[in-house]
Structures are given as C-alpha cells and as structure tokens.
Amino acid sequence: MDSIYFWVPAGILLTPLLAFAIILFFGKWLDKLADKIAILAMLSSFVLSVSLFACCVADRGATAASNPIVTSFSWITLGGIDLQMGFLVDNLSSFMCMIVTGLATLVLIYSIFYMEGDSMYRRYFGFMCFFCFAMLGIVLSNNLLMTYVFWELVGLGSYFLIGFWFYKPPVAKDHHYQELKASYATGIDERYLSPAHAQKKGFVMNRIGDFGFAIGIALFLTVMIAVADLPGTKGLNLHNGPLNFTTLYAAKNAGVFNLVEILGMKGTTLLTLAGMFTFMGAMGKSAQFPLHTWLPDAMQGPTTGSSIIHAATMVAAGVYMVARIHPLLTDGSLFFVAMIGGITAFLAATMALVQWDIKAVLAYSTISQLGYMMIGLGGNAYTAGVAHLFTHAIFKCMLFLCAGSVIHACHHLQDMNRMGGLRHKMPWTHRSMLIGTLAITGVPLFSAFYSKDAILAGSLARAFEMGTLHWLPFILGMVTAGLTAFYMFRLIFMTFYGEPRDQHIYEHAHESPAVATVPLMILATLCLGFWWSGHLIGGDILAVKPLASATAEFEPKGEEVETTTVTKGWLDTLFVSPATVLPGTPQAQTNPPNAAELREHHETHHKAHTIASILSVLMVIAGFGVAWMMYISRSLQPDSLLSIAPLNGAYVLFSQLWFFDRLYQDGIVPAWKKFNSACWWFDANIVDRTVDSTATIVKFWSRGARSVDNWVVDKIVDMFGWVTMVAGQTSRSLQVGKIQFYVCVTFGVAAILLLGLMLAFP
C-alpha cells in the first residue's frame, strides 16, 4: 500500500513533464497532435490525483494532516547532513493536485478554440504542461529545498507564458491597442507595457521575494544543523532531511529554536524572523503588497495562460506554501501574514473599481482574493483560507475563460465601455460569468460564501480574542467584500446588460463553440455552494470539547460538561492545520483541554461567525445596489459623483493604481540607475584612479629599481665575474706546460725576492 504513495505522486508529477518533452522534441513532426498529447497527459494526471485523494482519505481520513505519508530519498549529502527529495501526501496535497490537473485539463480543452491559428500553437501546449509540472512539484514536495527548486521552475513557466507573444511592441507603439483602449485609460505607463517587459517585470519582482525566501530557508537550515548533534535532539534525527516539513514541525514542537542564538536572537524571535522571511517568497509569487504590480501586467500573455496562472498555478503557489509552513509560523508571523493580506485585498479591490479592461478587473480581483486567503491563514482561519484557495481557483479560472470568450467574440476588444447587451449574443458565457460573479462576491448558496465568509469570521474571532491591531485585517476584509460586489457586478452590467454601446461589435459578436462553453458549464456547476458546504465526508462533532470528546479520560472529573452538537462539512473535517492538536497526540495527553475554555472559545467563534455573515451579506447587497444604480437604473451618474472633491480624489488615486507603478518606474528604478551610475563613477574615478596612481608609483619605483639593478647590482656582480675571468686567464697563461718557462719564472721570482731583501736590509 505504501508504494502507492510514491508511484502515484511520481506519475502525477512526471506525466506533464513527459508531454512537454515530447512536444518540445517531436512537435514539429507531430503537427497538431500537440494539443491531444497535452490534454491526454493532464487528464491522466487528474485521474491519478483523484485516485490519490481517495486513497488518502480512505486510509488516513481527518488524521492525514497530523500524520501524512512521506517518502524520501537522498539527494545531496554534505558534512553528514542529508538533504532529501521526496513526496508528502496528505489531504491538502492530494486535493490540490486534483485542482491543478483538473483545471489545467479544462483550460487545455478550451485552448483548442482560443489558440486556433496561432503561429506558436504547439509551443503553447508544451509550455502549459511544463508550467503544471512545476506547480505539481511544489504541491507534492516534502521539504523546503525541493519546494524552492520547483518554486523557481514555476517562475520559469510563468515567464514562458507571460511573454508568449514576445514579439509584440509596447502598447504605446501598438496601433491596434491604441484603437481599442478606453478613451480615459490612465494609470498605465504604456512605454513599459508589452509581453517582453511584463515577463521581465514578473521575473524581477519575484526575485525580490525569493531572496527573502532563500534567507528564511537558510535560517531554518542553520538552526537544524546547529542542534543536530545536541544530546536532546538525537531522537529527532535531524541529520536526515533537516528541511523536511515533518522534521521542522517536530523540531519546532521540541523547542529546538530555543537552543540556538543567531545575531542575538533565539526562540520565538528567531522563529518569527524565519517565518517572515519565508513568507516574502509568497509575497512575490502571490502578488502581495508591495510586490503586487507584476500580476496585472501579466495579462499580456494569452487569456488561457492567465486563467491557469490566476487559478491553480503561480499565484496559488504562495498561498499553498504558507499553508504548508503554517505550523512553523508564530503569532507574530501570522499577524504579519494577515496584515499584508488585508492591505493587499483592500488596495487591489480599489484599483479594480475603475478599470476599463475586462481582464484588468479580473487581474486586480485575483490580487484581492489572494489577500483574503492570507487573512485566513494568518487570522485563525486555516481551513477557510485553504478552502478559499480551492473555490477561488475554480471560479477565477472560469471568469478568465469567460473573459476570453467575450474578447474573442468582440474581435479582441477589451474595453467594457464599448460592450453591453452581450447576454443576448452569448447566453452560455453570460450565465457562467454571472455564476462566477455570485460566487466571488460571497452570495449565499455559492462557493465563496462558505470560504470567504469563514475567513472573515475567523479574523473577527481573532480580533475578539487578541484585540488592538488584530481588528485591522477584519475591517479591511469586510470593506473589501463590498468593493468586490461593486466591481464584479459593474463588470457584468457593463458587459452583458444595457444597450450595445458599439453596434458594429455587437452585431458581429457570437457565442463560442462547444469546446469552449462545455468547460465553462462544468466550472459553473462547481461554483455552486452545496459542493463545498455539504457533508459528502465527515459528520457531527462535539463543539464544546472537540479535542477531548474522543477519549473519556480527558473529561474533567466531578464536573458536568454541557455538549453542543454541531455539524461540520467535509472541508472542516479534512483540511486542518498540522499544528492542530488532535485526540491521542502527545500534546493532547500532556495538556488535556479545559471545558470552560473550550466553551468560551466556541461561543466566541459562533458569535463571530454570525456577525461576519450578516455584515458580509449587507456589504454584498450594498455593492450590488450601488452598481445597479450606476449602470442599470442610472439613478447615480458617475460624472456627478466625480464632482464631489473627495470622490474625485479617490478616483484619481485608484485609477493611478495608488501610484505604485509610477513610484517604481519613475522613482525607484531611476534612483537605482543613478545609484548604479554613482557606483560606476566611484569605481572609475576613485577606485580605478587610486589603483592607477599606485600602479604609476610602482612603475616609477620599478624603473628606479631596474636602474639600480642594471648599473649597480648587475655591475658589481659583473665585476666579480670579470675579476674571476682575468684571474682565471692569468692563471691559465701560467700553465703553458714548458719546463724552461717554469725555470725562468722561478729564477725571476727568486731574483725579485732577493732584490727586495737587499733593499730592505742594506
């Protein structure tokens, strides 16, 4: 049975990669079989994902979160530390595989219609397979290092798709774009909006976040290596897979972060810092404030590519990673996550209010909804945050595909101001997009009502319990709920209702073929709420004492405990944080729950859920009402509203995208260029000249030294050689080999000596 949890994940992961390789190397000979190969591969992975989820639920059920199936093999061994690769299978990873492969299959089928006639048709299907392969690697990864490897591959896949039409010029020079854009279009720097620039912008923005991610991984690894040989950590076996998620969970619970001090930090402070740095990776991938500006520009790629980027890959990777490291996040890290999520949700929603491009509205909507997910994961609503990741993937994929159908039907027009009345021409697209709008706005009986409202409820409960700044994520999220309803119904009313505002476009508009509308209908069906609120799996629990109810020995002695039975849906049953203390775990045995505390906790959450649901519905009604009055009944005129100074100021701020793009492009980028220029000047005029001056001094010194060497040292040495040579020659001349010469020399020397003696002693 255990082999299933290795071979099935391997099949899920490698099947899209195999399709990519076949299309890449043999696509030229396969001609238009590329689409069929890609669809077959993705469908196969989807079937395997369904099988894996079914096996996981049947085998582990609700305990899979705290007891996942992990398979590993050695990858790199350094200094006795074994860094591993492998798969982690639990309810979260197996269900996310279903989301990724299922949506990718439908998008690829839709793409047959949308990408027809494109000169790079085959390449597109290959890139989609590679993109999904990289995302599945993140989903199935059992450790942070493997996650980081596939994290970068996901970035590469998005780079391929965002810049798919790399040959297109910037929109400032694109006459077709200029003809089709809104007359009042503002906020976009058209000099730097093109597929090629968008892919580079996404690459740079993500590198900033990934730098923090790498620091977070380094902090975790440093701590794990430092404590690996300590006596108290022998049972954790930290040498094998120190970055494995299950190992990190166990190490954190064992308090190993209290044993290491880095730069004066240890314990909770060190763990908080590591968590915040790691979350920076998610800020880049999931387009969170302030690294959010790349995602709207990513709309320069094919709409079908945008649908998968905004739904199940790339931006979903950041949320999934935060869900995976959730047990490692301290209260400080969680608050940071929730605050970034709240700010992102609000800012992006305000930008979506005034967009004229139908795809831009959905792009900013994605950023806002990702902020909601971060509010949930950081604000005591883990299950709701994960559930919103799933529900959002489905309705956002469908909304982008609907937008693609509208754009295709309107001859590539994306300006909602020139649409109107298209529900008569495109009934299936209209129904699907309306269902997606009802879902994203959180209307009861639709999917996001059971995920987004649970996020707001959890955030409100957190505010009740923690107070002060913890109210901010809830307030920002609740305001965003009203803004979401307004901009989504504005999109629906401007596109499908009212009178046609461009008769030529309206007359030529038509419904998409079945290959496009059938995927839309499937996705629209999955947006209905009963799929997510029902009780397909799971059942009743004891809400007053949910941790102790399974074992009688934990019940308080001598105290009658009132039990209230509530019903949990399958999401609440199957998707809980691994940090949750479940019955039978060591934590539950050593720290039995207190019935009074549990009762108070339940009452707080019940109260928060009631208040949040009521307020959320009221905000949806308010947003819908304002949109209706502005675009259907016309009782509110935008021009009259803009005559009010505060509203006009807000409009300018929102339409200019809060000036973030201007700040980056006209502020930070030029400042950075000037800084680089200053560094170049310092290097060229200070460092280089200092080096040159030193070299000149050395050169002159070398010349002087060379002269001394040539005329003093060398001459002295030469003199010794000359003296030796002369002495040698003289000595050699005396050795003639003739006795007569030797006799003459002897008598001559003797005569000289005698003469000297006679002169010395007369």
C-alpha positions in Angstrom: 0.0 0.0 0.0 2.8 2.4 0.9 4.3 2.1 -2.6 1.1 3.7 -4.0 2.1 6.9 -2.2 5.4 7.0 -4.1 4.5 5.8 -7.6 1.2 7.6 -7.9 2.6 11.0 -7.0 5.6 10.3 -9.3 3.1 9.6 -12.1 1.1 12.8 -11.4 4.3 14.8 -11.4 6.2 13.3 -14.4 3.3 12.8 -16.9 3.1 16.5 -17.8 6.9 16.7 -18.0 6.9 13.8 -20.4 4.3 15.5 -22.5 6.4 18.7 -22.5 9.4 16.8 -23.6 7.5 15.0 -26.4 6.1 18.3 -27.7 9.4 20.0 -27.4 11.5 17.5 -29.3 8.9 15.9 -31.6 6.3 18.6 -32.0 7.5 19.5 -35.5 6.7 16.1 -36.8 3.5 15.7 -34.6 2.0 18.8 -36.2 -1.4 19.4 -34.4 -1.2 16.4 -32.2 0.4 18.6 -29.5 -2.9 19.6 -28.1 -4.1 16.0 -27.8 -0.8 14.9 -26.2 -1.1 17.7 -23.6 -4.7 17.1 -22.8 -4.2 13.3 -22.5 -1.2 13.8 -20.2 -3.1 16.3 -18.0 -6.2 14.1 -17.9 -4.1 11.1 -16.8 -2.6 13.2 -14.0 -6.1 14.2 -13.0 -7.2 10.6 -12.8 -4.2 9.7 -10.7 -4.8 12.7 -8.5 -8.4 11.6 -7.8 -7.1 8.1 -7.0 -4.5 9.5 -4.7 -7.0 11.7 -2.8 -9.5 8.8 -2.5 -6.7 6.5 -1.1 -5.5 9.2 1.3 -9.0 9.9 2.7 -9.8 6.2 2.9 -6.5 5.4 4.6 -6.0 8.4 6.9 -9.2 10.4 6.8 -9.1 13.5 9.1 -5.8 12.4 10.7 -3.8 12.9 7.4 -2.9 16.4 8.4 -1.0 15.4 11.5 0.1 12.0 10.1 1.0 12.5 6.4 2.6 9.8 4.2 6.2 10.9 3.5 8.5 9.2 1.0 12.1 10.5 0.7 15.4 9.6 -1.0 18.8 11.1 -0.6 19.7 13.9 -2.9 22.8 15.8 -1.6 24.9 14.8 1.4 27.2 17.5 2.9 29.1 17.1 6.1 26.9 14.3 7.4 23.7 16.3 6.6 21.4 14.5 4.1 19.3 16.9 2.0 16.5 14.9 0.5 13.9 14.9 -2.2 10.5 13.2 -1.9 6.8 13.4 -1.7 4.4 14.4 1.1 0.9 13.1 0.6 -2.0 14.3 2.8 -5.5 15.6 2.1 -4.1 19.1 1.2 -1.5 18.0 -1.3 -3.7 15.3 -3.0 -6.7 17.6 -3.3 -4.5 20.4 -4.6 -3.2 18.0 -7.3 -6.8 17.5 -8.3 -7.4 21.2 -8.6 -4.2 21.8 -10.6 -4.7 18.9 -13.1 -8.5 19.2 -13.3 -8.4 22.9 -14.2 -5.5 22.5 -16.5 -7.3 19.8 -18.4 -10.3 22.1 -18.9 -8.1 25.1 -19.9 -6.2 23.0 -22.4 -9.5 21.8 -24.0 -10.7 25.4 -24.1 -7.4 26.4 -25.7 -8.1 24.4 -28.8 -10.6 27.0 -29.6 -8.8 30.1 -28.2 -5.4 29.4 -29.6 -6.5 28.2 -33.0 -4.4 29.7 -35.8 -1.7 30.9 -33.6 1.8 30.6 -35.1 3.1 29.1 -31.9 0.2 26.7 -31.2 2.4 23.7 -30.4 4.7 25.7 -28.2 1.8 26.9 -26.1 0.7 23.4 -25.1 4.2 22.4 -24.3 4.6 25.5 -22.0 1.3 24.7 -20.3 2.5 21.2 -19.5 5.8 22.4 -18.1 4.0 25.0 -16.0 1.7 22.5 -14.4 4.6 20.1 -13.8 6.5 22.8 -11.9 3.4 23.6 -9.8 2.8 19.9 -9.0 6.4 19.7 -7.8 5.6 22.4 -5.2 2.4 20.7 -4.2 3.9 17.3 -3.7 7.2 18.4 -2.2 8.1 17.1 1.3 10.7 19.8 2.1 11.6 23.4 1.7 14.6 22.8 -0.5 12.6 20.8 -3.1 9.9 23.4 -2.8 12.4 26.2 -3.7 13.7 24.3 -6.7 10.2 23.9 -8.2 9.4 27.4 -7.0 11.9 28.7 -9.5 10.6 26.4 -12.2 7.1 27.8 -11.7 8.7 31.2 -12.2 10.2 30.0 -15.4 6.9 28.5 -16.6 5.2 31.9 -16.0 8.0 33.6 -17.8 7.3 31.5 -20.9 3.5 32.2 -20.8 3.5 35.9 -19.9 6.0 36.6 -22.7 4.4 34.1 -25.1 3.9 36.9 -27.7 7.3 38.4 -27.0 7.4 40.0 -30.5 4.7 42.4 -29.7 5.8 46.0 -29.3 5.0 48.2 -26.2 1.4 49.3 -26.3 2.5 52.9 -26.8 3.6 51.8 -30.2 0.8 49.3 -30.9 -1.7 50.9 -33.1 -4.2 48.1 -32.6 -4.1 48.6 -28.9 -4.5 52.3 -29.2 -7.6 51.9 -31.3 -9.2 49.5 -28.9 -8.3 51.0 -25.5 -10.7 53.3 -23.5 -10.5 57.0 -24.2 -10.0 57.7 -20.5 -7.4 55.0 -19.9 -4.9 56.2 -17.2 -2.6 54.7 -14.7 -0.6 52.5 -17.0 2.8 53.5 -18.3 2.4 52.5 -21.9 6.1 52.8 -22.6 6.7 49.7 -20.4 3.7 47.5 -21.2 4.5 44.7 -23.5 4.8 40.9 -23.2 8.6 41.1 -23.1 8.6 43.8 -20.5 5.9 42.1 -18.4 7.8 38.8 -18.2 10.9 40.7 -17.1 8.9 42.7 -14.6 7.5 39.5 -13.1 10.9 37.9 -13.0 12.5 40.8 -11.1 9.6 41.2 -8.7 9.7 37.5 -7.8 13.5 37.6 -7.4 13.0 40.2 -4.6 10.6 37.9 -2.8 12.6 34.8 -3.5 15.7 36.5 -1.9 13.7 36.6 1.4 12.5 33.1 0.8 16.1 31.9 0.5 17.1 33.7 3.7 14.2 32.0 5.5 15.3 28.6 4.3 18.9 29.4 5.3 17.7 30.3 8.9 15.8 27.1 9.2 18.7 25.0 7.9 21.2 26.8 10.1 19.2 26.1 13.2 18.6 22.4 12.3 22.3 21.8 11.6 23.4 23.6 14.8 21.2 21.4 17.0 21.6 18.1 15.1 24.3 16.7 17.4 22.9 18.0 20.7 22.0 15.2 23.2 18.4 16.4 23.5 17.7 16.2 19.7 19.0 12.7 18.9 15.5 11.3 18.7 14.6 13.9 16.0 17.2 12.5 13.6 17.9 16.0 12.2 20.8 14.8 10.0 18.3 13.1 7.6 16.2 15.7 5.8 16.6 18.7 8.1 14.4 20.8 5.9 11.6 18.2 5.6 8.3 19.7 6.7 7.5 16.9 9.2 11.0 17.2 10.7 10.6 21.0 11.0 7.2 20.6 12.7 8.7 18.1 15.2 11.7 20.3 15.8 9.6 23.4 16.5 7.4 21.4 18.9 10.5 20.2 20.7 11.7 23.7 21.2 15.0 23.5 19.2 14.8 27.1 18.3 15.4 27.9 22.0 18.8 26.2 21.7 20.4 28.3 19.0 21.2 32.0 19.0 21.8 33.9 15.8 22.7 37.6 15.9 21.4 37.8 19.4 18.0 36.2 18.5 16.7 32.9 19.7 13.4 31.1 20.4 10.2 32.7 19.2 12.0 35.8 17.9 14.2 33.7 15.7 11.3 31.6 14.5 9.2 34.7 13.8 12.0 36.1 11.7 12.5 32.9 9.7 8.7 32.7 9.1 8.5 36.3 7.9 11.5 35.9 5.5 10.0 32.7 4.1 6.7 34.4 3.6 8.4 37.0 1.5 8.6 34.3 -1.2 4.8 34.1 -1.1 4.6 37.9 -1.3 6.3 37.8 -4.6 4.6 34.7 -6.1 1.1 35.6 -4.8 1.5 39.3 -5.7 1.1 40.6 -2.2 1.7 44.2 -1.3 4.1 45.8 -2.2 5.2 43.2 -4.8 1.9 43.1 -6.5 2.5 45.2 -9.6 3.7 42.5 -11.8 0.5 40.5 -11.9 -1.7 42.9 -13.8 1.0 43.3 -16.5 1.0 39.5 -16.8 -2.3 39.9 -18.8 -0.1 40.5 -21.8 0.0 36.7 -22.3 -2.8 34.5 -23.7 -6.0 34.7 -21.7 -6.0 31.0 -21.2 -2.5 31.2 -19.7 -3.8 34.0 -17.4 -6.6 31.7 -16.3 -4.3 29.0 -15.1 -1.8 31.5 -13.6 -4.6 33.2 -11.6 -6.3 30.0 -10.6 -4.2 27.0 -9.9 -0.5 27.8 -10.5 2.0 30.6 -9.8 -0.1 32.8 -7.5 -1.6 29.8 -5.8 1.9 28.5 -5.1 2.5 31.3 -2.5 -0.8 30.6 -0.6 -0.1 26.8 -0.7 3.4 27.3 0.7 2.1 29.4 3.6 -0.5 26.7 4.3 2.3 24.1 4.3 4.6 26.0 6.7 1.6 27.2 8.8 2.7 25.1 11.9 6.1 26.9 11.8 4.5 30.4 12.0 4.4 32.1 15.4 1.7 34.6 16.4 3.9 37.4 15.2 4.4 35.8 11.8 0.7 35.1 11.5 -0.2 38.6 12.3 2.3 39.8 9.6 0.7 37.5 7.1 -2.8 38.6 8.0 -1.9 42.3 7.8 -0.2 42.0 4.4 -3.2 40.1 3.2 -5.7 42.7 4.5 -3.7 45.6 2.9 -3.4 43.7 -0.4 -7.1 42.8 -0.5 -8.2 46.4 0.0 -5.7 48.1 -2.3 -6.3 45.7 -5.2 -10.1 46.0 -4.8 -10.0 49.8 -5.0 -7.9 49.5 -8.2 -10.4 47.1 -9.7 -13.2 49.6 -9.2 -12.1 51.9 -12.1 -10.6 49.5 -14.6 -11.9 49.7 -18.2 -10.1 46.5 -19.4 -12.2 43.4 -18.6 -9.1 41.3 -18.0 -7.6 44.0 -15.7 -10.7 43.9 -13.5 -10.2 40.2 -13.0 -6.4 40.6 -12.5 -6.8 43.0 -9.6 -9.6 40.8 -8.3 -7.2 37.9 -8.1 -4.7 40.0 -6.1 -7.6 41.0 -3.8 -8.8 37.4 -3.3 -5.2 36.2 -2.6 -5.2 38.8 0.1 -8.3 37.2 1.5 -6.5 33.8 1.6 -3.6 35.4 3.5 -6.1 36.9 6.0 -7.5 33.5 6.6 -4.1 31.7 7.0 -2.8 34.4 9.3 -6.0 35.1 11.2 -7.1 31.9 12.9 -9.0 30.5 9.9 -6.6 28.0 8.3 -9.3 25.8 6.9 -11.2 28.7 5.4 -8.0 30.1 3.8 -7.3 26.7 2.2 -10.9 26.3 1.1 -10.9 29.8 -0.5 -7.8 28.7 -2.4 -9.8 25.9 -3.9 -13.1 27.8 -4.5 -11.3 30.8 -6.0 -9.3 28.6 -8.3 -12.5 27.3 -9.9 -14.5 30.5 -10.3 -11.5 32.6 -11.2 -10.4 30.1 -13.9 -13.9 30.2 -15.3 -14.1 34.0 -15.1 -11.0 34.4 -17.2 -12.2 31.8 -19.7 -15.5 33.8 -20.0 -13.5 36.9 -20.5 -11.5 35.2 -23.2 -14.8 34.2 -25.0 -16.0 37.8 -24.8 -12.7 39.2 -26.1 -12.7 36.7 -28.9 -16.3 37.4 -29.8 -15.6 41.2 -29.8 -12.6 41.0 -32.1 -10.0 41.4 -29.3 -11.8 44.4 -27.8 -11.3 44.5 -24.0 -12.9 47.9 -23.3 -16.1 47.3 -21.3 -17.3 50.8 -22.3 -17.8 49.6 -25.8 -19.7 46.4 -24.9 -23.2 46.0 -23.5 -26.1 43.8 -24.2 -24.0 40.7 -24.9 -26.2 38.4 -22.9 -28.4 38.1 -25.9 -25.5 37.1 -28.2 -23.6 34.9 -25.7 -26.1 33.3 -23.3 -23.9 30.5 -22.0 -20.9 32.8 -21.4 -23.2 35.2 -19.7 -24.7 32.5 -17.4 -21.3 31.2 -16.5 -19.8 34.6 -15.7 -22.9 35.5 -13.7 -22.5 32.4 -11.6 -18.8 33.2 -11.1 -19.7 36.7 -10.0 -22.2 35.4 -7.5 -19.6 33.0 -6.2 -16.7 35.5 -5.9 -18.9 38.1 -4.1 -20.0 35.6 -1.5 -23.7 35.3 -2.2 -25.3 32.6 -0.1 -25.6 29.2 -1.8 -22.5 29.8 -3.9 -19.0 28.6 -3.2 -17.1 31.6 -1.7 -19.9 32.2 0.8 -18.6 29.1 2.6 -14.9 30.1 2.3 -14.6 33.9 2.3 -17.2 34.4 5.0 -15.4 31.8 7.1 -12.2 33.8 6.7 -13.9 37.0 7.9 -15.5 35.0 10.8 -12.1 33.6 11.8 -10.5 37.1 11.5 -13.2 38.6 13.7 -12.8 35.9 16.3 -9.1 36.6 16.3 -9.9 40.3 16.9 -12.2 39.5 19.8 -9.5 37.4 21.4 -6.4 39.5 20.7 -7.9 43.0 20.3 -6.0 46.2 19.2 -4.3 45.8 15.8 -5.9 42.5 15.1 -9.1 44.3 14.1 -7.4 45.8 11.0 -7.4 42.6 8.9 -11.1 42.0 9.6 -12.0 45.6 8.9 -10.0 45.7 5.6 -11.5 42.3 4.6 -15.1 43.4 5.3 -14.7 46.7 3.4 -13.2 44.7 0.5 -16.3 42.4 0.5 -18.4 45.4 -0.5 -15.9 46.7 -3.1 -15.8 43.2 -4.6 -19.5 43.1 -5.1 -19.4 46.5 -6.7 -16.6 45.9 -9.3 -17.8 42.5 -10.2 -21.4 43.5 -10.8 -20.1 46.6 -12.6 -18.2 44.2 -15.0 -21.4 42.1 -15.5 -23.7 45.1 -16.1 -21.2 46.9 -18.5 -20.5 43.8 -20.5 -23.8 41.9 -20.7 -26.6 44.3 -19.8 -28.0 47.6 -21.1 -27.9 48.6 -24.7 -25.0 47.9 -27.0 -22.6 50.8 -27.0 -20.8 49.7 -30.1 -23.2 48.4 -32.7 -20.6 47.1 -35.0 -19.0 45.0 -32.2 -22.4 43.8 -31.1 -23.6 42.7 -34.5 -20.5 40.5 -35.0 -20.4 39.1 -31.5 -21.3 35.4 -31.2 -21.3 32.5 -28.7 -18.2 30.4 -28.5 -18.3 26.8 -29.8 -19.0 23.8 -27.5 -15.2 23.1 -27.0 -15.2 26.4 -25.1 -18.6 26.5 -23.5 -18.6 23.0 -22.1 -15.6 23.7 -19.8 -17.4 26.9 -18.7 -20.5 25.0 -17.7 -18.5 22.3 -15.8 -16.8 25.1 -13.8 -20.0 27.0 -13.3 -21.5 23.8 -11.8 -18.6 23.5 -9.3 -19.2 27.1 -8.2 -22.5 26.0 -6.5 -22.3 26.1 -2.8 -23.5 22.6 -1.9 -20.3 21.0 -3.2 -18.4 22.9 -0.5 -20.9 23.1 2.4 -22.3 19.5 2.1 -21.4 16.5 4.1 -20.0 14.2 1.5 -17.3 13.2 4.0 -17.4 13.9 7.7 -20.2 14.4 10.2 -21.1 15.6 13.6 -18.6 16.6 16.3 -18.9 17.8 19.8 -18.2 21.5 19.5 -17.8 22.3 23.2 -14.9 19.9 23.7 -13.7 18.9 20.3 -10.3 17.7 21.4 -11.4 15.7 24.4 -14.6 14.1 23.1 -12.8 11.1 21.7 -11.4 9.9 25.0 -13.2 9.7 28.3 -10.1 10.0 30.4 -9.8 13.7 29.4 -13.2 14.7 30.8 -13.0 16.9 33.9 -13.7 14.9 37.0 -16.6 15.9 39.1 -17.9 18.4 36.6 -20.8 18.0 34.3 -20.0 19.3 30.8 -22.7 20.6 28.5 -22.2 19.3 25.0 -23.5 21.0 21.9 -23.6 19.1 18.8 -22.9 20.9 15.5 -22.4 19.7 12.0 -19.1 20.1 10.2 -18.7 20.0 6.5 -16.1 17.9 4.7 -13.8 20.9 4.3 -13.6 21.4 8.1 -13.1 17.7 8.6 -10.4 17.0 6.1 -8.4 20.3 5.9 -7.0 21.3 9.2 -3.5 22.7 10.0 -0.9 20.1 11.1 -0.5 22.4 14.1 -3.9 21.4 15.4 -3.8 19.2 18.5 -5.9 16.1 17.7 -7.1 13.4 20.2 -4.4 10.9 21.0 -1.5 13.1 20.2 1.2 13.6 22.9 0.2 17.3 23.2 -3.4 16.3 23.9 -2.3 13.8 26.6 0.0 16.1 28.4 -2.3 19.2 28.1 -5.9 18.0 28.4 -8.3 20.7 27.3 -10.3 22.8 29.7 -14.0 22.5 29.1 -14.7 26.1 30.2 -12.1 27.5 27.9 -13.4 25.4 25.0 -16.9 26.5 25.7 -15.8 30.2 25.7 -13.8 29.6 22.5 -16.7 28.0 20.8 -19.1 30.8 21.8 -16.6 33.5 20.6 -16.4 31.8 17.2 -20.1 31.2 16.9 -20.7 34.9 17.7 -18.0 36.0 15.2 -19.5 33.7 12.5 -22.9 35.2 13.0 -21.8 38.8 12.9 -19.4 38.3 10.0 -22.0 36.5 7.9 -24.6 39.3 8.4 -22.1 42.1 7.7 -20.8 40.3 4.7 -24.2 39.8 3.2 -25.0 43.5 3.9 -21.8 44.6 2.2 -22.6 42.4 -0.9 -26.1 44.0 -1.1 -24.6 47.5 -0.8 -22.1 46.8 -3.5 -24.7 45.3 -5.8 -27.1 48.2 -5.1 -24.5 50.9 -6.0 -23.5 49.1 -9.2 -27.2 48.7 -10.2 -27.9 52.4 -9.6 -24.9 53.5 -11.6 -25.0 51.1 -14.6 -28.6 49.8 -14.8 -31.1 52.3 -13.4 -28.7 55.2 -14.0 -30.0 57.0 -10.8 -26.4 57.6 -9.9 -24.3 59.3 -12.5 -20.5 58.8 -12.4 -19.9 62.3 -13.6 -22.0 63.8 -10.8 -20.2 61.6 -8.2 -16.8 62.8 -9.5 -17.8 66.4 -9.0 -17.5 65.7 -5.2 -13.9 66.5 -4.3 -13.2 63.5 -2.0 -14.6 61.0 -4.5 -12.7 62.7 -7.4 -9.5 62.4 -5.4 -10.2 58.8 -4.6 -10.9 58.1 -8.3 -7.6 59.7 -9.3 -5.8 57.7 -6.7 -7.4 54.4 -7.7 -7.1 55.0 -11.5 -3.4 55.8 -11.0 -3.1 52.4 -9.2 -2.1 54.3 -5.9 0.9 55.5 -7.9 2.8 52.3 -7.2 3.8 51.7 -10.8 4.8 55.3 -11.1 6.8 55.1 -7.9 8.6 52.0 -9.1 9.1 53.0 -12.7 9.7 56.8 -12.3 11.1 56.8 -8.7 12.8 53.6 -7.6 14.1 52.5 -11.0 15.7 55.9 -11.9 17.0 56.2 -8.4 18.5 52.8 -8.6 20.0 53.6 -12.0 21.5 56.8 -10.5 22.9 54.8 -7.6 24.4 52.3 -10.1 25.8 55.3 -12.1 27.3 56.7 -8.9 28.8 53.4 -8.1 30.3 53.2 -11.6 31.7 56.8 -11.2 33.2 55.9 -7.9 34.7 52.8 -9.3 36.0 54.6 -12.4 37.2 57.8 -10.8 38.2 56.8 -7.3 38.9 53.1 -7.2 40.4 52.8 -10.6 42.4 56.1 -10.4 43.7 55.1 -7.0 44.8 51.8 -8.4 46.3 53.6 -11.4 48.2 56.0 -9.2 49.5 53.1 -7.2 50.5 51.4 -10.4 52.3 54.6 -11.5 54.2 54.8 -8.3 55.1 51.2 -8.5 56.1 51.7 -12.1 58.5 54.6 -11.3 59.8 52.6 -8.4 60.2 49.7 -10.7 62.1 51.8 -13.2 64.4 53.1 -10.4 64.9 49.7 -9.1 65.6 48.5 -12.6 68.4 51.2 -13.0 69.9 50.3 -9.6 69.7 46.7 -10.6 71.3 47.3 -14.0 74.0 49.8 -13.1 74.9 48.9 -9.5 73.9 45.4 -8.6 74.5 43.9 -12.1 77.8 45.8 -12.5 79.1 44.6 -9.1 78.1 41.1 -10.0 79.8 41.6 -13.4 82.9 42.9 -11.7 83.2 39.7 -9.6 82.8 37.8 -12.8 85.4 39.9 -14.6 88.0 39.6 -11.8 87.4 35.9 -11.7 87.7 35.7 -15.5 91.0 37.7 -15.5 92.4 35.7 -12.7 91.5 32.5 -14.5 93.0 33.7 -17.8 96.2 34.8 -16.0 96.4 31.5 -14.1 95.8 29.7 -17.3 98.5 31.6 -19.1 101.0 30.5 -16.5 100.2 26.9 -17.1 102.0 26.5 -20.5 103.5 23.1 -19.9 107.1 24.0 -20.7 109.9 23.3 -18.1 112.1 26.1 -19.5 109.3 28.6 -18.8 108.8 27.3 -15.3 112.6 27.5 -14.6 112.8 31.1 -15.9 109.8 32.1 -13.9 111.2 30.5 -10.7 114.6 32.3 -11.1 112.9 35.5 -12.0 110.7 35.4 -8.8 113.7 34.4 -6.7 115.7 37.3 -8.1 112.9 39.7 -7.3 112.7 38.4 -3.8 116.5 38.7 -3.3 116.5 42.2 -4.7 113.7 43.2 -2.3 115.5 41.7 0.7 118.7 43.6 -0.2 116.9 46.8 -0.5 115.1 46.2 2.8 118.2 45.2 4.7 121.3 47.1 3.2 
